[in-house]
């Protein structure tokens, strides 16, 4: 699709939101998928809490650093899986098992650092990794555009029953790139920054 005068970002951003197939994938994470889908059918504007470790794990990063990770994934890497924001944090959905593996990889990257020096991950803030036994709040299927700044909303919405998800190695790469970035990012991003959703057709 090419850009048009009325929609200059048509070739870069997908604003369709969560599709029925995406909702089915999210619901599959829970013990009772039909109940979750029934709730969403009645209240598509309701966020729900879903367990991690089955359909997905989640890497939870500070908002600005997480946004830098997502930008690197799309600008220089394979793209991302679904991404949501919640209470000032960025939630990057990842392959099951990532929550267990990523902290080990981050620790390994520090192995060669001299005493008192920072390794490649020295500037990476603590990342919260949610896996088996954890749960996360999943944004509502609709209403993202009107969400308040700290409410749950989708940045990259799930759109298939089997969405591509990054693993621990890819997220480690994105975290290292984000930590190395020298571009100064304001703590007060433009009002429309949170509404930008990346074109999932680019995902590898």
N, C-alpha and C positions, 0 to 999 in steps of 0.2 A: 504494500500500500504506500502511496506517495503522499507527501504533505499537501494540504490544501490551504487556501487563504483563510478559510473559516476555522480550520483545525491544524495549526502549524506543527503540532506534535503527533499527528496521526501515525507517522511512520516510526515513532519511538516508544510511545506509551500505550498501554492497554488499560482502559478504564472500565472494562466490562464487569469487574468485580467477581465474586464467587459464582461459579456456574453450578447447575444441579449435580454434575459429575464431581466438581470440587467439594460440594457439600457432602456427597456420599462418601468421598475419601476421608474427610474430616470425621464424619460420624463413625466410620469403621474403626477408629482408634478406641472407641468406648466399648463397654461391655454390652450395651443395648443400643445398637445403631438405629433401629427403627424408632425407638423412643426419642432419640436426639433429632432425627429427621421430622418426627411428628411435632416436636416442640418448635423447630424452625419453621415448619409449615404454618403453624398457628401464630408464631411470633418471630418473624425473620429478622427483627431488630434486636433480638436477645442474644447477648454473649453467653457462652457456656464454658464449663470447665471440663477438659478432656485429659485422659492419662497419656503419658509419654511412654516410649519404649516399644510400642507395637507398630503403629503405622509411621511414627516419626519420633525423633528426639528434638529438643529445642536448645539452641545456644542463645543465652540472654545477655545482651551487651548494653552498656550505657548508650543513650540515644545517639549522641554525636559520633562516637567511635563506631557504633553499629552501622550508622548510615555510611560512614567512610568504608567499612567493610563491604557493604552492599554495592556501593558505587564501584569499587575495585572489581568485584565479582562480575559486574555487568560491563564495565569499560575495558577490562583487560583479561577477564577470565571466562568461565563457561556459563555465567549467569547464576542465578540463585534459585532456590526452591521458594515456596511461599514465605513471605516476611510480614510480620505484623508489629505494631507498636502497642505498648501497654504501660501506662503509668510512667511515662518518661523513659522507657526501656525499649530496645529493639529485640524482637524475637525472630531468630532465623531458624526455620524448620530444616532439619537435617536427617540423614539416614539413621535408623535405629542402631545404637551402639556408639554413636558419636559422643554422647555425654560421658561415656567411660574412657574413650580413647583420646579425645582432644586434650584434657588436662595433662595426660602423660606426654603427649607430643610437645605441648608448651613447655613442660619441665625439661624435656630432652633438649630443646633449643637453647636452654640456659646452661647446658652442661659444660660447654667450652668457654664460658665467660671467666675472665680473670677475677680474683677477689676484689670486690668493690666496683667492678665494672658491670655494665649491662650487656646481656646477650642480645640476640636478635629480637627476643620477645620482651626486653626490658621495659618498653614503653606500652606494652599491652595491658590495659586495665584488667582487673579480675573479671573473668567471664563466668557466668552462672550456667552450668550445664544440666539440663533436665532430661533424665532418662527413666528407666524402669523404676517404678515406685513414686515418681513425681507426676505432677499434673500442671497444666497451664490454662489460663483463661484465653479462649479463642474468640476473636471478634465476631460480631454479628454478621450475617450474610449481606445485609443492606444497611444503609445509613452511615457508611464510612465518611462520606464527604461532609456530613454535618456534625461529625464527632468533635467533641472538645479536645484540646491539645493533649490531655493526659488520658483520654479514654482509649479503649481498645479499638483499633481499626487496621485494615489491611493496607499494606504498602505494595506487596505483590500477592495477589489473591490466587488461591488454588483453583485450577480450571479443568483438571482431569481426574479420573479415578486412580491414576498411577502417576502422580507428578514426579518429575525429576527432583532429586534431593542431593545436596552436596554432602560429602563425607568429611571426616575429621581433617584429612590432609588438605583438602581444598579450603576449608575454613581456617586452618592454620596459616595457609598462604595469604588469605585475605586479611587476617589479623596482623601478620607481619608487614604486609604492604600498607595497611592503614596506620600502623605504628611509625612507619618510616616517612609517611606523607609530611611534607613541609608546608603545604598550603594552609594558611590560617583560616579556620572556620569560625564564624561568629557564634556565640552562645545564644544568639537570638536569630535563628534562621528565618528566611522569608516566610510569610504566612502560608504560601501555597506549597512549601517544600514537602510537608507531610502528605500532601494529596497526590504526589507523583507516583505513578505505578509503572513499572518497567514492562516492556513488550515481551511477553513470554514466548513469542515465536522465535526469539533469538537464542533461547536456551538450548544448549548443546546436549 
